[in-house]
């Protein structure tokens, strides 16, 4: 049975470690997963190349993609567009790879609305004290920025119950294996195997008629 990939959206608080988690999952199971590459109208930074970090587009080309519905989701931040190209995602799904989109809650819910089969996963630290200590431990942000991230986390927490699975990122190794197990288990969900079940039913009818 040919296995089509599953579209997965991973969200989480800033400081939840979702980026590290994604990197580790992809490095352990490179043949099973693909991380979606976003399109953007911002200029490439030093060391970035087209099709690796982002698909770099002109504003005009990006707006054409919007008009042609070639994006799964998109948003505008500080004068630049960012979005998920449908073509790349479909290509990876058709090849049997599960595609991971790492986006925030509003984008995640938009994707689920348009593609109801999408698997939504939310990553959180084990508790609020740990979340704050991770943000402080980065050493890259002022306390003012950390407080604003905590306020943002409080807002995002209101949407956690709309996700299919909650991933508590306490121990990285355990967390990666939990996420992998959940995703692989999703492939066996009956609603994802409607065509296979239909064929079995048809073949059983034919067998009873002596046609097989």
Buried (B, 14 or more C-beta within 10 A) or exposed (E): EEEBBBBBBBBBBBBBBBEBBBEBBBEEBEEBBBBBBBBBBBEEEEEEEEEEBBBBBEEEEBEEBEEEEBBBBBEEEEEEBBBBBBEBBBBBBEEEBBBBBBBBBEBBBBBBEEBEEBBBBBBBBEEBEBBBEBBEEEEEBEEEEBEEBBEEBEEBBEBBEEBBBEBBBEEEEEBBBBBBEBBEEBBEEEEBBEEEEEEEEEEEEEEEEEEE
